[in-house]
Amino acid sequence: FGSSRESRRWQGQGRSCAMVLIPRQNRKAILSYIFKEGVIVCAKDHRKPKHDDIDVPNIHVMMVCKSLTSRSYLTHTFNWQWHYYYLTDEGIAFLREQLHLPAQVAPLTLTKQRTARPMMSSGGGEGGGKGKGWGKGGGKGKWDDEKPNFGGKGFGRGRGYGGKGKGKGGGDWGGEAAAEE
């Protein structure tokens, strides 16, 4: 058995397994990212040299997340060759202890986002400060005075073939007899 710093192989019941040794600085970077964001996404590619969001090898992220999932600190979803990991309440407590963080600090998934809303102007136009007034009948439209009359004899989305909703062949095709009914 060859000994290397990154991985070691051993034989166990007819199969070979790889053990990945993760440096402390990489493990701390992964754990702090998981705590900061509350979620982590990882491609199922153990040969990828670097994770998309953290400057560590992708296999290190995969193994740390696998370990945290086995201890119920993360929940795991796998879809289209991507691993999705979500931090649980037990995981938040564990990571606070591991990273020596105070109780006031919380992941971004738990903090409420406050969006900066622009102040509405209360004057100036006919709309009364509710925008331009063009939507939902609130402003001057094309048909303010009278509504158009299209005659009611179009073959668009109507009652189907019969004219009375009877399905196929249920009546006239809308000639004079259908207009009298």
Salt bridges, closest charged atoms under 4 A:
GLU6 OE1 - HIS60 NE2 3.46
GLU37 OE2 - LYS36 NZ 3.82
ASP52 OD1 - LYS48 NZ 2.68
GLU181 OE1 - LYS164 NZ 3.76
